Amino acid sequence: MFHVATAGLFTGLSLIVAIGAQNAFVLRQGIRREHVGTVVATCAISDVVLIAAGVAGVGALVDRSGRLLDVVTWAGAAFLIWYGVTSLLRARHPAGLTAEAASPGRVAAKALALTWLNPHVYLDTVLLLGSVAATHGSPGRWWFGLGACLGSLIWFSSLGFGARLLAPLLARPRAWQIVDVIVACTMFAVAAMLLLG
């Protein structure tokens, strides 16, 4: 089951690494060194809850229907391919990330809003990770989910607490271009595994 957990780890990381409002906020707070622990904990715990919901709900539903598993597999692969293409298109016109002021009294509320009000979070954690987890069967899906949760904890901790070190690098558009290309390649690889496995 270690290989299933590893697949969950890398799939979770590849989905979460793509820059978005949530990651940008964590990164900005890390660069500014303001309430980093609160932001990291809020985002990571929220992700763990959403991933668990996806693995439990979608995984259990798909486990009961072979035909639904086929539909979910094809839909998941299509989404991954779309996500990869989007990352490649974003890599064509990269932009740097700079820090901006944030109100210290509203940091936790903003982190919660950026997490729970973002429809992409549900697509990534509940639907996509839950669907991919379901392809690993009943016990395997929880190992996959554990790996994805670990990926989320690693990512948010690294992003928030390592932001100070990454600030000069992440200000360059070229760095985000490389990140987007890596995300695209990973998405295509996971889609291929879904379709061929």
C-alpha positions in Angstrom: 0.0 0.0 0.0 3.1 2.3 0.2 3.0 2.8 -3.6 -0.7 3.8 -3.4 0.1 6.3 -0.6 3.0 7.6 -2.7 0.6 8.0 -5.7 -1.7 10.0 -3.5 1.1 12.1 -2.2 2.3 13.1 -5.7 -1.2 13.5 -7.1 -2.2 15.7 -4.2 1.0 17.8 -4.5 0.6 18.2 -8.2 -2.9 19.5 -7.8 -2.1 21.9 -4.9 1.2 23.3 -6.3 -0.6 25.2 -9.0 -0.7 28.8 -7.9 -4.1 30.2 -7.0 -5.6 32.6 -4.5 -5.1 30.3 -1.6 -1.4 29.5 -2.3 -0.7 33.1 -3.1 -2.1 34.1 0.2 -0.1 31.5 2.2 3.0 32.6 0.3 2.4 36.3 0.9 1.8 35.7 4.6 5.0 33.6 4.7 7.0 36.3 3.0 5.6 38.9 5.4 6.1 36.5 8.4 2.6 37.3 9.7 0.4 34.7 11.3 2.1 31.9 9.2 1.2 29.1 11.7 -2.5 30.1 11.7 -2.6 30.3 7.9 -0.8 27.0 7.4 -3.0 25.2 9.9 -6.2 26.6 8.5 -5.4 25.6 4.9 -3.9 22.2 5.7 -6.7 21.1 8.1 -9.3 22.3 5.6 -7.7 20.2 2.9 -7.5 17.1 5.1 -11.2 17.4 5.8 -12.1 17.9 2.1 -9.8 15.0 1.0 -11.3 12.7 3.6 -14.8 13.7 2.5 -13.9 13.0 -1.1 -12.3 9.6 -0.4 -15.2 8.6 1.9 -18.1 9.8 -0.2 -17.0 9.5 -3.8 -14.9 6.5 -3.0 -17.7 4.6 -1.4 -20.2 5.5 -4.2 -17.8 4.5 -7.0 -16.8 1.3 -5.2 -20.4 0.1 -5.5 -20.7 0.6 -9.3 -18.3 -0.7 -11.9 -19.9 1.4 -14.6 -19.7 4.5 -12.4 -16.0 3.7 -11.9 -15.5 3.8 -15.6 -17.3 7.2 -15.9 -15.4 8.7 -13.0 -12.1 7.4 -14.4 -12.7 9.0 -17.8 -14.0 12.2 -16.2 -11.0 12.4 -13.9 -8.6 11.8 -16.8 -10.3 14.5 -18.9 -10.1 16.9 -16.0 -6.4 16.1 -15.4 -5.7 16.7 -19.1 -7.6 20.0 -19.1 -5.6 21.0 -15.9 -2.4 20.1 -17.6 -3.2 22.1 -20.8 -4.2 25.0 -18.6 -0.9 24.9 -16.8 1.0 24.8 -20.1 -1.0 27.8 -21.3 -0.2 29.7 -18.1 3.5 28.8 -18.6 3.4 30.7 -21.9 2.7 34.0 -20.1 4.3 33.6 -16.6 4.0 36.3 -13.9 6.0 36.8 -10.7 4.4 37.0 -7.3 5.0 39.9 -4.9 3.9 40.4 -1.3 1.1 42.8 -0.5 -0.2 44.1 2.8 -2.8 42.0 4.7 -4.8 42.8 7.8 -3.5 40.8 10.8 -6.9 40.6 12.4 -8.5 39.0 9.4 -5.9 36.5 8.4 -7.7 33.3 9.6 -11.0 34.4 8.2 -9.4 35.2 4.8 -7.6 31.8 4.8 -10.9 30.1 5.5 -12.7 32.1 2.8 -10.0 31.4 0.2 -10.2 27.7 1.0 -13.9 27.0 1.4 -15.3 29.5 -1.1 -13.1 28.4 -3.9 -14.9 26.0 -6.3 -11.5 24.6 -7.5 -10.8 23.3 -4.0 -13.9 21.1 -4.2 -13.0 19.9 -7.7 -9.4 19.1 -6.7 -9.9 17.6 -3.2 -13.4 16.2 -3.1 -14.1 15.2 -6.7 -10.8 14.6 -8.4 -8.8 13.1 -5.5 -11.9 11.2 -4.3 -12.4 9.8 -7.8 -8.8 8.8 -8.3 -8.7 7.3 -4.8 -11.7 5.2 -5.7 -9.8 3.5 -8.5 -7.5 1.9 -5.9 -10.3 -0.1 -4.3 -11.7 -0.1 -0.8 -8.6 -0.3 1.4 -6.3 1.3 -1.1 -8.4 4.5 -1.5 -7.7 5.4 2.2 -3.9 4.9 1.6 -4.2 7.1 -1.4 -6.1 9.7 0.7 -3.5 9.5 3.4 -0.8 10.3 0.9 -2.8 13.2 -0.5 -3.4 14.6 3.0 0.3 14.3 3.7 1.1 16.1 0.5 -1.2 19.0 1.6 0.5 19.2 5.0 3.9 19.2 3.4 3.0 21.8 0.8 1.3 24.3 3.1 4.0 24.0 5.7 6.8 24.3 3.1 5.1 27.2 1.4 4.2 29.2 4.5 7.4 28.6 6.5 9.8 28.5 3.5 8.4 31.5 1.8 11.0 33.8 3.2 13.7 31.7 1.5 11.7 31.4 -1.7 10.8 35.1 -1.9 13.6 36.2 -4.3 13.1 33.1 -6.6 9.3 33.3 -6.7 9.4 37.0 -7.7 10.7 35.8 -11.1 8.1 34.8 -13.7 10.5 32.1 -15.0 10.2 30.2 -11.7 6.4 30.0 -12.1 6.8 29.0 -15.7 8.9 26.0 -14.6 6.4 25.1 -11.8 3.5 25.2 -14.4 5.4 22.9 -16.8 6.1 20.4 -14.0 2.4 20.5 -12.9 1.3 19.9 -16.6 3.6 16.9 -17.0 2.4 15.4 -13.7 -1.2 15.9 -14.7 -0.6 14.2 -18.0 1.2 11.3 -16.3 -1.6 10.8 -13.8 -4.2 10.9 -16.5 -2.3 8.3 -18.5 -2.1 6.0 -15.4 -5.8 6.4 -14.9 -6.6 5.5 -18.5 -4.1 2.7 -18.9 -4.4 1.2 -15.4 
